[in-house]
Amino acid sequence: MVASYPPLILGQPEDHVGSVGGSASLSVTATGCSTLSHQWRFNGNPIPGATASTYPKSNLALTNAGYYCVLVSGP
């Protein structure tokens, strides 16, 4: 039987303040005993296609203001 451990977050995403029309990039650094999965969320809802350790956003608008987080998981 192979031991399984939850992912360990080494670097949390940092708060960002952006300008309308500008860009921002969020990132997380994590490690685990297997391949990790990422899912970025905006105000609690999954962002379609945002499944990498970084989440870049360009052409910012007021509607992009809110709470972003990332779920990191292993198999």
PDB file of N, H, CA, C and O in Angstrom:
ATOM      1  N   MET A   1       0.834  -1.177   0.000  1.00  0.00           N
ATOM      2  CA  MET A   1       0.000   0.000   0.000  1.00  0.00           C
ATOM      3  C   MET A   1       0.880   1.242   0.000  1.00  0.00           C
ATOM      4  O   MET A   1       1.800   1.355   0.810  1.00  0.00           O
ATOM      5  N   VAL A   2       0.606   2.157  -0.889  1.00  0.00           N
ATOM      6  H   VAL A   2      -0.142   2.065  -1.547  1.00  0.00           H
ATOM      7  CA  VAL A   2       1.379   3.394  -1.009  1.00  0.00           C
ATOM      8  C   VAL A   2       0.702   4.475  -0.180  1.00  0.00           C
ATOM      9  O   VAL A   2      -0.509   4.672  -0.276  1.00  0.00           O
ATOM     10  N   ALA A   3       1.480   5.169   0.627  1.00  0.00           N
ATOM     11  H   ALA A   3       2.464   5.009   0.705  1.00  0.00           H
ATOM     12  CA  ALA A   3       0.932   6.253   1.447  1.00  0.00           C
ATOM     13  C   ALA A   3       0.558   7.429   0.559  1.00  0.00           C
ATOM     14  O   ALA A   3       1.234   7.716  -0.429  1.00  0.00           O
ATOM     15  N   SER A   4      -0.505   8.093   0.915  1.00  0.00           N
ATOM     16  H   SER A   4      -1.054   7.860   1.718  1.00  0.00           H
ATOM     17  CA  SER A   4      -0.965   9.266   0.182  1.00  0.00           C
ATOM     18  C   SER A   4      -1.071  10.431   1.156  1.00  0.00           C
ATOM     19  O   SER A   4      -1.632  10.287   2.242  1.00  0.00           O
ATOM     20  N   TYR A   5      -0.540  11.569   0.774  1.00  0.00           N
ATOM     21  H   TYR A   5      -0.084  11.685  -0.108  1.00  0.00           H
ATOM     22  CA  TYR A   5      -0.561  12.747   1.621  1.00  0.00           C
ATOM     23  C   TYR A   5      -1.246  13.885   0.866  1.00  0.00           C
ATOM     24  O   TYR A   5      -1.128  13.975  -0.356  1.00  0.00           O
ATOM     25  N   PRO A   6      -1.952  14.746   1.577  1.00  0.00           N
ATOM     26  CA  PRO A   6      -2.576  15.888   0.905  1.00  0.00           C
ATOM     27  C   PRO A   6      -1.495  16.838   0.386  1.00  0.00           C
ATOM     28  O   PRO A   6      -0.375  16.834   0.896  1.00  0.00           O
ATOM     29  N   PRO A   7      -1.815  17.640  -0.610  1.00  0.00           N
ATOM     30  CA  PRO A   7      -0.848  18.615  -1.119  1.00  0.00           C
ATOM     31  C   PRO A   7      -0.439  19.596  -0.018  1.00  0.00           C
ATOM     32  O   PRO A   7      -1.210  19.891   0.896  1.00  0.00           O
ATOM     33  N   LEU A   8       0.768  20.078  -0.130  1.00  0.00           N
ATOM     34  H   LEU A   8       1.394  19.838  -0.872  1.00  0.00           H
ATOM     35  CA  LEU A   8       1.289  21.083   0.789  1.00  0.00           C
ATOM     36  C   LEU A   8       1.461  22.373   0.010  1.00  0.00           C
ATOM     37  O   LEU A   8       2.187  22.415  -0.983  1.00  0.00           O
ATOM     38  N   ILE A   9       0.789  23.433   0.461  1.00  0.00           N
ATOM     39  H   ILE A   9       0.198  23.399   1.268  1.00  0.00           H
ATOM     40  CA  ILE A   9       0.896  24.733  -0.191  1.00  0.00           C
ATOM     41  C   ILE A   9       2.166  25.410   0.300  1.00  0.00           C
ATOM     42  O   ILE A   9       2.314  25.668   1.494  1.00  0.00           O
ATOM     43  N   LEU A  10       3.079  25.698  -0.614  1.00  0.00           N
ATOM     44  H   LEU A  10       2.959  25.489  -1.584  1.00  0.00           H
ATOM     45  CA  LEU A  10       4.344  26.344  -0.273  1.00  0.00           C
ATOM     46  C   LEU A  10       4.283  27.851  -0.477  1.00  0.00           C
ATOM     47  O   LEU A  10       4.997  28.598   0.193  1.00  0.00           O
ATOM     48  N   GLY A  11       3.443  28.299  -1.389  1.00  0.00           N
ATOM     49  H   GLY A  11       2.863  27.692  -1.933  1.00  0.00           H
ATOM     50  CA  GLY A  11       3.301  29.727  -1.679  1.00  0.00           C
ATOM     51  C   GLY A  11       1.867  30.064  -2.017  1.00  0.00           C
ATOM     52  O   GLY A  11       1.337  29.584  -3.019  1.00  0.00           O
ATOM     53  N   GLN A  12       1.225  30.886  -1.191  1.00  0.00           N
ATOM     54  H   GLN A  12       1.655  31.276  -0.377  1.00  0.00           H
ATOM     55  CA  GLN A  12      -0.165  31.278  -1.389  1.00  0.00           C
ATOM     56  C   GLN A  12      -0.284  32.353  -2.473  1.00  0.00           C
ATOM     57  O   GLN A  12       0.653  33.124  -2.684  1.00  0.00           O
ATOM     58  N   PRO A  13      -1.431  32.409  -3.161  1.00  0.00           N
ATOM     59  CA  PRO A  13      -1.674  33.544  -4.062  1.00  0.00           C
ATOM     60  C   PRO A  13      -1.681  34.840  -3.246  1.00  0.00           C
ATOM     61  O   PRO A  13      -2.170  34.865  -2.117  1.00  0.00           O
ATOM     62  N   GLU A  14      -1.144  35.899  -3.815  1.00  0.00           N
ATOM     63  H   GLU A  14      -0.747  35.879  -4.732  1.00  0.00           H
ATOM     64  CA  GLU A  14      -1.084  37.184  -3.125  1.00  0.00           C
ATOM     65  C   GLU A  14      -2.176  38.106  -3.629  1.00  0.00           C
ATOM     66  O   GLU A  14      -2.621  37.992  -4.771  1.00  0.00           O
ATOM     67  N   ASP A  15      -2.605  39.025  -2.768  1.00  0.00           N
ATOM     68  H   ASP A  15      -2.244  39.118  -1.840  1.00  0.00           H
ATOM     69  CA  ASP A  15      -3.591  40.027  -3.159  1.00  0.00           C
ATOM     70  C   ASP A  15      -3.029  40.887  -4.279  1.00  0.00           C
ATOM     71  O   ASP A  15      -1.835  41.185  -4.309  1.00  0.00           O
ATOM     72  N   HIS A  16      -3.903  41.285  -5.204  1.00  0.00           N
ATOM     73  H   HIS A  16      -4.873  41.043  -5.180  1.00  0.00           H
ATOM     74  CA  HIS A  16      -3.512  42.142  -6.315  1.00  0.00           C
ATOM     75  C   HIS A  16      -4.507  43.278  -6.448  1.00  0.00           C
ATOM     76  O   HIS A  16      -5.707  43.100  -6.239  1.00  0.00           O
ATOM     77  N   VAL A  17      -3.999  44.433  -6.793  1.00  0.00           N
ATOM     78  H   VAL A  17      -3.024  44.578  -6.963  1.00  0.00           H
ATOM     79  CA  VAL A  17      -4.842  45.566  -7.147  1.00  0.00           C
ATOM     80  C   VAL A  17      -4.475  45.902  -8.579  1.00  0.00           C
ATOM     81  O   VAL A  17      -3.312  46.170  -8.881  1.00  0.00           O
ATOM     82  N   GLY A  18      -5.465  45.889  -9.463  1.00  0.00           N
ATOM     83  H   GLY A  18      -6.409  45.672  -9.218  1.00  0.00           H
ATOM     84  CA  GLY A  18      -5.208  46.146 -10.871  1.00  0.00           C
ATOM     85  C   GLY A  18      -5.950  47.370 -11.350  1.00  0.00           C
ATOM     86  O   GLY A  18      -6.820  47.898 -10.657  1.00  0.00           O
ATOM     87  N   SER A  19      -5.603  47.812 -12.529  1.00  0.00           N
ATOM     88  H   SER A  19      -4.896  47.383 -13.092  1.00  0.00           H
ATOM     89  CA  SER A  19      -6.248  48.953 -13.170  1.00  0.00           C
ATOM     90  C   SER A  19      -7.141  48.455 -14.290  1.00  0.00           C
ATOM     91  O   SER A  19      -6.842  47.448 -14.932  1.00  0.00           O
ATOM     92  N   VAL A  20      -8.238  49.163 -14.521  1.00  0.00           N
ATOM     93  H   VAL A  20      -8.481  49.980 -13.999  1.00  0.00           H
ATOM     94  CA  VAL A  20      -9.109  48.826 -15.645  1.00  0.00           C
ATOM     95  C   VAL A  20      -8.269  48.842 -16.921  1.00  0.00           C
ATOM     96  O   VAL A  20      -7.559  49.807 -17.201  1.00  0.00           O
ATOM     97  N   GLY A  21      -8.364  47.752 -17.687  1.00  0.00           N
ATOM     98  H   GLY A  21      -8.940  46.968 -17.459  1.00  0.00           H
ATOM     99  CA  GLY A  21      -7.579  47.606 -18.909  1.00  0.00           C
ATOM    100  C   GLY A  21      -6.225  46.975 -18.685  1.00  0.00           C
ATOM    101  O   GLY A  21      -5.562  46.583 -19.645  1.00  0.00           O
ATOM    102  N   GLY A  22      -5.798  46.868 -17.436  1.00  0.00           N
ATOM    103  H   GLY A  22      -6.337  47.186 -16.656  1.00  0.00           H
ATOM    104  CA  GLY A  22      -4.501  46.289 -17.116  1.00  0.00           C
ATOM    105  C   GLY A  22      -4.559  44.774 -17.028  1.00  0.00           C
ATOM    106  O   GLY A  22      -5.491  44.147 -17.531  1.00  0.00           O
ATOM    107  N   SER A  23      -3.555  44.190 -16.387  1.00  0.00           N
ATOM    108  H   SER A  23      -2.797  44.699 -15.979  1.00  0.00           H
ATOM    109  CA  SER A  23      -3.508  42.739 -16.250  1.00  0.00           C
ATOM    110  C   SER A  23      -3.023  42.367 -14.856  1.00  0.00           C
ATOM    111  O   SER A  23      -2.450  43.187 -14.139  1.00  0.00           O
ATOM    112  N   ALA A  24      -3.265  41.120 -14.491  1.00  0.00           N
ATOM    113  H   ALA A  24      -3.731  40.454 -15.074  1.00  0.00           H
ATOM    114  CA  ALA A  24      -2.818  40.578 -13.208  1.00  0.00           C
ATOM    115  C   ALA A  24      -2.594  39.084 -13.391  1.00  0.00           C
ATOM    116  O   ALA A  24      -3.161  38.468 -14.294  1.00  0.00           O
ATOM    117  N   SER A  25      -1.773  38.514 -12.542  1.00  0.00           N
ATOM    118  H   SER A  25      -1.312  39.015 -11.809  1.00  0.00           H
ATOM    119  CA  SER A  25      -1.533  37.089 -12.587  1.00  0.00           C
ATOM    120  C   SER A  25      -1.451  36.568 -11.164  1.00  0.00           C
ATOM    121  O   SER A  25      -0.693  37.080 -10.341  1.00  0.00           O
ATOM    122  N   LEU A  26      -2.244  35.543 -10.889  1.00  0.00           N
ATOM    123  H   LEU A  26      -2.860  35.128 -11.558  1.00  0.00           H
ATOM    124  CA  LEU A  26      -2.239  34.894  -9.589  1.00  0.00           C
ATOM    125  C   LEU A  26      -1.496  33.569  -9.721  1.00  0.00           C
ATOM    126  O   LEU A  26      -1.544  32.930 -10.771  1.00  0.00           O
ATOM    127  N   SER A  27      -0.812  33.158  -8.662  1.00  0.00           N
ATOM    128  H   SER A  27      -0.773  33.678  -7.808  1.00  0.00           H
ATOM    129  CA  SER A  27      -0.115  31.881  -8.723  1.00  0.00           C
ATOM    130  C   SER A  27      -0.080  31.227  -7.351  1.00  0.00           C
ATOM    131  O   SER A  27      -0.172  31.887  -6.316  1.00  0.00           O
ATOM    132  N   VAL A  28       0.054  29.915  -7.381  1.00  0.00           N
ATOM    133  H   VAL A  28       0.129  29.379  -8.222  1.00  0.00           H
ATOM    134  CA  VAL A  28       0.186  29.122  -6.167  1.00  0.00           C
ATOM    135  C   VAL A  28       1.325  28.134  -6.388  1.00  0.00           C
ATOM    136  O   VAL A  28       1.519  27.629  -7.493  1.00  0.00           O
ATOM    137  N   THR A  29       2.073  27.866  -5.323  1.00  0.00           N
ATOM    138  H   THR A  29       1.915  28.277  -4.425  1.00  0.00           H
ATOM    139  CA  THR A  29       3.138  26.867  -5.372  1.00  0.00           C
ATOM    140  C   THR A  29       2.770  25.774  -4.378  1.00  0.00           C
ATOM    141  O   THR A  29       2.549  26.039  -3.197  1.00  0.00           O
ATOM    142  N   ALA A  30       2.706  24.539  -4.875  1.00  0.00           N
ATOM    143  H   ALA A  30       2.886  24.324  -5.835  1.00  0.00           H
ATOM    144  CA  ALA A  30       2.324  23.411  -4.021  1.00  0.00           C
ATOM    145  C   ALA A  30       3.152  22.190  -4.388  1.00  0.00           C
ATOM    146  O   ALA A  30       3.696  22.090  -5.488  1.00  0.00           O
ATOM    147  N   THR A  31       3.233  21.274  -3.450  1.00  0.00           N
ATOM    148  H   THR A  31       2.792  21.355  -2.556  1.00  0.00           H
ATOM    149  CA  THR A  31       3.927  20.015  -3.688  1.00  0.00           C
ATOM    150  C   THR A  31       3.080  18.889  -3.108  1.00  0.00           C
ATOM    151  O   THR A  31       2.253  19.104  -2.222  1.00  0.00           O
ATOM    152  N   GLY A  32       3.302  17.699  -3.618  1.00  0.00           N
ATOM    153  H   GLY A  32       3.974  17.524  -4.337  1.00  0.00           H
ATOM    154  CA  GLY A  32       2.573  16.532  -3.139  1.00  0.00           C
ATOM    155  C   GLY A  32       3.256  15.272  -3.605  1.00  0.00           C
ATOM    156  O   GLY A  32       4.254  15.328  -4.323  1.00  0.00           O
ATOM    157  N   CYS A  33       2.726  14.140  -3.202  1.00  0.00           N
ATOM    158  H   CYS A  33       1.916  14.095  -2.618  1.00  0.00           H
ATOM    159  CA  CYS A  33       3.362  12.869  -3.548  1.00  0.00           C
ATOM    160  C   CYS A  33       2.883  12.352  -4.902  1.00  0.00           C
ATOM    161  O   CYS A  33       3.274  11.261  -5.316  1.00  0.00           O
ATOM    162  N   SER A  34       2.052  13.109  -5.591  1.00  0.00           N
ATOM    163  H   SER A  34       1.733  13.995  -5.255  1.00  0.00           H
ATOM    164  CA  SER A  34       1.573  12.695  -6.907  1.00  0.00           C
ATOM    165  C   SER A  34       1.291  13.925  -7.752  1.00  0.00           C
ATOM    166  O   SER A  34       1.531  15.050  -7.314  1.00  0.00           O
ATOM    167  N   THR A  35       0.791  13.721  -8.943  1.00  0.00           N
ATOM    168  H   THR A  35       0.596  12.807  -9.299  1.00  0.00           H
ATOM    169  CA  THR A  35       0.441  14.828  -9.814  1.00  0.00           C
ATOM    170  C   THR A  35      -0.693  15.631  -9.187  1.00  0.00           C
ATOM    171  O   THR A  35      -1.690  15.060  -8.745  1.00  0.00           O
ATOM    172  N   LEU A  36      -0.544  16.947  -9.149  1.00  0.00           N
ATOM    173  H   LEU A  36       0.266  17.410  -9.508  1.00  0.00           H
ATOM    174  CA  LEU A  36      -1.534  17.808  -8.522  1.00  0.00           C
ATOM    175  C   LEU A  36      -2.485  18.386  -9.562  1.00  0.00           C
ATOM    176  O   LEU A  36      -2.114  18.597 -10.717  1.00  0.00           O
ATOM    177  N   SER A  37      -3.709  18.637  -9.131  1.00  0.00           N
ATOM    178  H   SER A  37      -4.010  18.466  -8.193  1.00  0.00           H
ATOM    179  CA  SER A  37      -4.710  19.304  -9.955  1.00  0.00           C
ATOM    180  C   SER A  37      -5.003  20.662  -9.336  1.00  0.00           C
ATOM    181  O   SER A  37      -4.967  20.825  -8.117  1.00  0.00           O
ATOM    182  N   HIS A  38      -5.292  21.638 -10.196  1.00  0.00           N
ATOM    183  H   HIS A  38      -5.321  21.506 -11.187  1.00  0.00           H
ATOM    184  CA  HIS A  38      -5.613  22.990  -9.743  1.00  0.00           C
ATOM    185  C   HIS A  38      -6.953  23.402 -10.342  1.00  0.00           C
ATOM    186  O   HIS A  38      -7.272  23.052 -11.478  1.00  0.00           O
ATOM    187  N   GLN A  39      -7.730  24.147  -9.567  1.00  0.00           N
ATOM    188  H   GLN A  39      -7.472  24.431  -8.644  1.00  0.00           H
ATOM    189  CA  GLN A  39      -8.958  24.740 -10.083  1.00  0.00           C
ATOM    190  C   GLN A  39      -9.135  26.105  -9.430  1.00  0.00           C
ATOM    191  O   GLN A  39      -9.414  26.212  -8.236  1.00  0.00           O
ATOM    192  N   TRP A  40      -8.962  27.153 -10.247  1.00  0.00           N
ATOM    193  H   TRP A  40      -8.735  27.066 -11.217  1.00  0.00           H
ATOM    194  CA  TRP A  40      -9.160  28.509  -9.762  1.00  0.00           C
ATOM    195  C   TRP A  40     -10.646  28.810  -9.690  1.00  0.00           C
ATOM    196  O   TRP A  40     -11.434  28.331 -10.506  1.00  0.00           O
ATOM    197  N   ARG A  41     -11.016  29.618  -8.693  1.00  0.00           N
ATOM    198  H   ARG A  41     -10.375  30.007  -8.031  1.00  0.00           H
ATOM    199  CA  ARG A  41     -12.410  29.996  -8.482  1.00  0.00           C
ATOM    200  C   ARG A  41     -12.523  31.512  -8.331  1.00  0.00           C
ATOM    201  O   ARG A  41     -11.608  32.173  -7.840  1.00  0.00           O
ATOM    202  N   PHE A  42     -13.656  32.042  -8.762  1.00  0.00           N
ATOM    203  H   PHE A  42     -14.399  31.505  -9.161  1.00  0.00           H
ATOM    204  CA  PHE A  42     -13.962  33.454  -8.614  1.00  0.00           C
ATOM    205  C   PHE A  42     -15.275  33.568  -7.859  1.00  0.00           C
ATOM    206  O   PHE A  42     -16.310  33.081  -8.315  1.00  0.00           O
ATOM    207  N   ASN A  43     -15.226  34.214  -6.702  1.00  0.00           N
ATOM    208  H   ASN A  43     -14.386  34.610  -6.331  1.00  0.00           H
ATOM    209  CA  ASN A  43     -16.403  34.329  -5.825  1.00  0.00           C
ATOM    210  C   ASN A  43     -17.055  32.968  -5.577  1.00  0.00           C
ATOM    211  O   ASN A  43     -18.280  32.857  -5.535  1.00  0.00           O
ATOM    212  N   GLY A  44     -16.223  31.932  -5.414  1.00  0.00           N
ATOM    213  H   GLY A  44     -15.228  32.022  -5.449  1.00  0.00           H
ATOM    214  CA  GLY A  44     -16.705  30.594  -5.084  1.00  0.00           C
ATOM    215  C   GLY A  44     -17.051  29.712  -6.263  1.00  0.00           C
ATOM    216  O   GLY A  44     -17.311  28.522  -6.085  1.00  0.00           O
ATOM    217  N   ASN A  45     -17.061  30.264  -7.461  1.00  0.00           N
ATOM    218  H   ASN A  45     -16.850  31.230  -7.607  1.00  0.00           H
ATOM    219  CA  ASN A  45     -17.438  29.493  -8.652  1.00  0.00           C
ATOM    220  C   ASN A  45     -16.213  29.123  -9.475  1.00  0.00           C
ATOM    221  O   ASN A  45     -15.338  29.964  -9.683  1.00  0.00           O
ATOM    222  N   PRO A  46     -16.129  27.871  -9.954  1.00  0.00           N
ATOM    223  CA  PRO A  46     -14.987  27.474 -10.788  1.00  0.00           C
ATOM    224  C   PRO A  46     -14.890  28.350 -12.041  1.00  0.00           C
ATOM    225  O   PRO A  46     -15.899  28.689 -12.659  1.00  0.00           O
ATOM    226  N   ILE A  47     -13.657  28.706 -12.399  1.00  0.00           N
ATOM    227  H   ILE A  47     -12.837  28.431 -11.897  1.00  0.00           H
ATOM    228  CA  ILE A  47     -13.392  29.454 -13.622  1.00  0.00           C
ATOM    229  C   ILE A  47     -13.095  28.425 -14.703  1.00  0.00           C
ATOM    230  O   ILE A  47     -12.098  27.709 -14.606  1.00  0.00           O
ATOM    231  N   PRO A  48     -13.940  28.332 -15.735  1.00  0.00           N
ATOM    232  CA  PRO A  48     -13.715  27.329 -16.788  1.00  0.00           C
ATOM    233  C   PRO A  48     -12.314  27.455 -17.404  1.00  0.00           C
ATOM    234  O   PRO A  48     -11.887  28.544 -17.789  1.00  0.00           O
ATOM    235  N   GLY A  49     -11.614  26.327 -17.487  1.00  0.00           N
ATOM    236  H   GLY A  49     -11.960  25.443 -17.174  1.00  0.00           H
ATOM    237  CA  GLY A  49     -10.296  26.280 -18.115  1.00  0.00           C
ATOM    238  C   GLY A  49      -9.150  26.760 -17.243  1.00  0.00           C
ATOM    239  O   GLY A  49      -7.996  26.672 -17.662  1.00  0.00           O
ATOM    240  N   ALA A  50      -9.424  27.263 -16.049  1.00  0.00           N
ATOM    241  H   ALA A  50     -10.361  27.334 -15.710  1.00  0.00           H
ATOM    242  CA  ALA A  50      -8.373  27.778 -15.162  1.00  0.00           C
ATOM    243  C   ALA A  50      -7.881  26.648 -14.268  1.00  0.00           C
ATOM    244  O   ALA A  50      -8.253  26.558 -13.098  1.00  0.00           O
ATOM    245  N   THR A  51      -7.033  25.780 -14.841  1.00  0.00           N
ATOM    246  H   THR A  51      -6.732  25.853 -15.792  1.00  0.00           H
ATOM    247  CA  THR A  51      -6.599  24.575 -14.137  1.00  0.00           C
ATOM    248  C   THR A  51      -5.077  24.439 -14.061  1.00  0.00           C
ATOM    249  O   THR A  51      -4.555  23.331 -13.943  1.00  0.00           O
ATOM    250  N   ALA A  52      -4.380  25.552 -14.127  1.00  0.00           N
ATOM    251  H   ALA A  52      -4.804  26.453 -14.222  1.00  0.00           H
ATOM    252  CA  ALA A  52      -2.914  25.550 -14.004  1.00  0.00           C
ATOM    253  C   ALA A  52      -2.534  26.176 -12.659  1.00  0.00           C
ATOM    254  O   ALA A  52      -3.393  26.687 -11.941  1.00  0.00           O
ATOM    255  N   SER A  53      -1.266  26.132 -12.331  1.00  0.00           N
ATOM    256  H   SER A  53      -0.568  25.716 -12.915  1.00  0.00           H
ATOM    257  CA  SER A  53      -0.821  26.718 -11.065  1.00  0.00           C
ATOM    258  C   SER A  53      -0.823  28.247 -11.114  1.00  0.00           C
ATOM    259  O   SER A  53      -0.710  28.897 -10.074  1.00  0.00           O
ATOM    260  N   THR A  54      -0.950  28.823 -12.304  1.00  0.00           N
ATOM    261  H   THR A  54      -1.043  28.295 -13.148  1.00  0.00           H
ATOM    262  CA  THR A  54      -1.073  30.273 -12.441  1.00  0.00           C
ATOM    263  C   THR A  54      -2.385  30.606 -13.142  1.00  0.00           C
ATOM    264  O   THR A  54      -2.903  29.826 -13.941  1.00  0.00           O
ATOM    265  N   TYR A  55      -2.904  31.786 -12.820  1.00  0.00           N
ATOM    266  H   TYR A  55      -2.483  32.420 -12.170  1.00  0.00           H
ATOM    267  CA  TYR A  55      -4.118  32.270 -13.474  1.00  0.00           C
ATOM    268  C   TYR A  55      -3.870  33.699 -13.933  1.00  0.00           C
ATOM    269  O   TYR A  55      -3.974  34.632 -13.137  1.00  0.00           O
ATOM    270  N   PRO A  56      -3.540  33.881 -15.216  1.00  0.00           N
ATOM    271  CA  PRO A  56      -3.340  35.237 -15.738  1.00  0.00           C
ATOM    272  C   PRO A  56      -4.673  35.831 -16.194  1.00  0.00           C
ATOM    273  O   PRO A  56      -5.536  35.118 -16.706  1.00  0.00           O
ATOM    274  N   LYS A  57      -4.829  37.116 -16.007  1.00  0.00           N
ATOM    275  H   LYS A  57      -4.128  37.696 -15.591  1.00  0.00           H
ATOM    276  CA  LYS A  57      -6.051  37.808 -16.438  1.00  0.00           C
ATOM    277  C   LYS A  57      -5.629  39.131 -17.050  1.00  0.00           C
ATOM    278  O   LYS A  57      -4.948  39.932 -16.410  1.00  0.00           O
ATOM    279  N   SER A  58      -6.040  39.359 -18.302  1.00  0.00           N
ATOM    280  H   SER A  58      -6.593  38.709 -18.822  1.00  0.00           H
ATOM    281  CA  SER A  58      -5.709  40.609 -18.973  1.00  0.00           C
ATOM    282  C   SER A  58      -6.982  41.388 -19.259  1.00  0.00           C
ATOM    283  O   SER A  58      -8.089  40.869 -19.115  1.00  0.00           O
ATOM    284  N   ASN A  59      -6.813  42.631 -19.662  1.00  0.00           N
ATOM    285  H   ASN A  59      -5.914  43.053 -19.779  1.00  0.00           H
ATOM    286  CA  ASN A  59      -7.928  43.518 -19.979  1.00  0.00           C
ATOM    287  C   ASN A  59      -8.924  43.555 -18.815  1.00  0.00           C
ATOM    288  O   ASN A  59     -10.114  43.297 -18.994  1.00  0.00           O
ATOM    289  N   LEU A  60      -8.419  43.877 -17.623  1.00  0.00           N
ATOM    290  H   LEU A  60      -7.452  44.087 -17.477  1.00  0.00           H
ATOM    291  CA  LEU A  60      -9.240  43.885 -16.420  1.00  0.00           C
ATOM    292  C   LEU A  60     -10.402  44.869 -16.526  1.00  0.00           C
ATOM    293  O   LEU A  60     -10.277  45.941 -17.119  1.00  0.00           O
ATOM    294  N   ALA A  61     -11.531  44.484 -15.942  1.00  0.00           N
ATOM    295  H   ALA A  61     -11.632  43.613 -15.460  1.00  0.00           H
ATOM    296  CA  ALA A  61     -12.723  45.327 -15.882  1.00  0.00           C
ATOM    297  C   ALA A  61     -13.223  45.342 -14.441  1.00  0.00           C
ATOM    298  O   ALA A  61     -12.810  44.509 -13.634  1.00  0.00           O
ATOM    299  N   LEU A  62     -14.096  46.270 -14.115  1.00  0.00           N
ATOM    300  H   LEU A  62     -14.432  46.947 -14.771  1.00  0.00           H
ATOM    301  CA  LEU A  62     -14.643  46.339 -12.758  1.00  0.00           C
ATOM    302  C   LEU A  62     -15.335  45.037 -12.368  1.00  0.00           C
ATOM    303  O   LEU A  62     -15.371  44.691 -11.188  1.00  0.00           O
ATOM    304  N   THR A  63     -15.877  44.320 -13.328  1.00  0.00           N
ATOM    305  H   THR A  63     -15.848  44.601 -14.288  1.00  0.00           H
ATOM    306  CA  THR A  63     -16.556  43.051 -13.044  1.00  0.00           C
ATOM    307  C   THR A  63     -15.590  41.948 -12.614  1.00  0.00           C
ATOM    308  O   THR A  63     -16.028  40.898 -12.142  1.00  0.00           O
ATOM    309  N   ASN A  64     -14.284  42.170 -12.769  1.00  0.00           N
ATOM    310  H   ASN A  64     -13.929  43.022 -13.153  1.00  0.00           H
ATOM    311  CA  ASN A  64     -13.290  41.184 -12.332  1.00  0.00           C
ATOM    312  C   ASN A  64     -12.929  41.332 -10.859  1.00  0.00           C
ATOM    313  O   ASN A  64     -12.205  40.497 -10.316  1.00  0.00           O
ATOM    314  N   ALA A  65     -13.423  42.386 -10.204  1.00  0.00           N
ATOM    315  H   ALA A  65     -14.011  43.064 -10.645  1.00  0.00           H
ATOM    316  CA  ALA A  65     -13.135  42.583  -8.787  1.00  0.00           C
ATOM    317  C   ALA A  65     -13.913  41.543  -7.984  1.00  0.00           C
ATOM    318  O   ALA A  65     -15.103  41.330  -8.217  1.00  0.00           O
ATOM    319  N   GLY A  66     -13.236  40.902  -7.044  1.00  0.00           N
ATOM    320  H   GLY A  66     -12.270  41.075  -6.855  1.00  0.00           H
ATOM    321  CA  GLY A  66     -13.894  39.903  -6.219  1.00  0.00           C
ATOM    322  C   GLY A  66     -12.885  39.009  -5.541  1.00  0.00           C
ATOM    323  O   GLY A  66     -11.703  39.337  -5.446  1.00  0.00           O
ATOM    324  N   TYR A  67     -13.363  37.881  -5.074  1.00  0.00           N
ATOM    325  H   TYR A  67     -14.324  37.614  -5.152  1.00  0.00           H
ATOM    326  CA  TYR A  67     -12.559  36.928  -4.314  1.00  0.00           C
ATOM    327  C   TYR A  67     -12.118  35.779  -5.215  1.00  0.00           C
ATOM    328  O   TYR A  67     -12.947  35.061  -5.773  1.00  0.00           O
ATOM    329  N   TYR A  68     -10.799  35.615  -5.350  1.00  0.00           N
ATOM    330  H   TYR A  68     -10.126  36.198  -4.896  1.00  0.00           H
ATOM    331  CA  TYR A  68     -10.221  34.511  -6.126  1.00  0.00           C
ATOM    332  C   TYR A  68      -9.542  33.553  -5.164  1.00  0.00           C
ATOM    333  O   TYR A  68      -8.919  33.976  -4.190  1.00  0.00           O
ATOM    334  N   CYS A  69      -9.663  32.254  -5.442  1.00  0.00           N
ATOM    335  H   CYS A  69     -10.169  31.911  -6.234  1.00  0.00           H
ATOM    336  CA  CYS A  69      -8.942  31.247  -4.666  1.00  0.00           C
ATOM    337  C   CYS A  69      -8.662  30.076  -5.599  1.00  0.00           C
ATOM    338  O   CYS A  69      -9.195  30.007  -6.707  1.00  0.00           O
ATOM    339  N   VAL A  70      -7.824  29.165  -5.139  1.00  0.00           N
ATOM    340  H   VAL A  70      -7.391  29.221  -4.239  1.00  0.00           H
ATOM    341  CA  VAL A  70      -7.486  27.990  -5.938  1.00  0.00           C
ATOM    342  C   VAL A  70      -7.598  26.746  -5.069  1.00  0.00           C
ATOM    343  O   VAL A  70      -7.158  26.734  -3.919  1.00  0.00           O
ATOM    344  N   LEU A  71      -8.181  25.719  -5.623  1.00  0.00           N
ATOM    345  H   LEU A  71      -8.538  25.728  -6.557  1.00  0.00           H
ATOM    346  CA  LEU A  71      -8.269  24.411  -4.974  1.00  0.00           C
ATOM    347  C   LEU A  71      -7.165  23.547  -5.559  1.00  0.00           C
ATOM    348  O   LEU A  71      -7.119  23.333  -6.770  1.00  0.00           O
ATOM    349  N   VAL A  72      -6.280  23.050  -4.712  1.00  0.00           N
ATOM    350  H   VAL A  72      -6.317  23.223  -3.728  1.00  0.00           H
ATOM    351  CA  VAL A  72      -5.190  22.168  -5.139  1.00  0.00           C
ATOM    352  C   VAL A  72      -5.497  20.791  -4.569  1.00  0.00           C
ATOM    353  O   VAL A  72      -5.733  20.647  -3.370  1.00  0.00           O
ATOM    354  N   SER A  73      -5.494  19.780  -5.431  1.00  0.00           N
ATOM    355  H   SER A  73      -5.303  19.897  -6.406  1.00  0.00           H
ATOM    356  CA  SER A  73      -5.805  18.433  -4.969  1.00  0.00           C
ATOM    357  C   SER A  73      -4.937  17.409  -5.666  1.00  0.00           C
ATOM    358  O   SER A  73      -4.350  17.680  -6.713  1.00  0.00           O
ATOM    359  N   GLY A  74      -4.864  16.247  -5.082  1.00  0.00           N
ATOM    360  H   GLY A  74      -5.342  16.027  -4.232  1.00  0.00           H
ATOM    361  CA  GLY A  74      -4.157  15.117  -5.670  1.00  0.00           C
ATOM    362  C   GLY A  74      -5.154  13.994  -5.919  1.00  0.00           C
ATOM    363  O   GLY A  74      -6.314  14.098  -5.521  1.00  0.00           O
ATOM    364  N   PRO A  75      -4.719  12.930  -6.568  1.00  0.00           N
ATOM    365  CA  PRO A  75      -5.659  11.836  -6.850  1.00  0.00           C
ATOM    366  C   PRO A  75      -6.163  11.133  -5.603  1.00  0.00           C
ATOM    367  O   PRO A  75      -6.957  10.198  -5.700  1.00  0.00           O
TER     368      PRO A  75
END
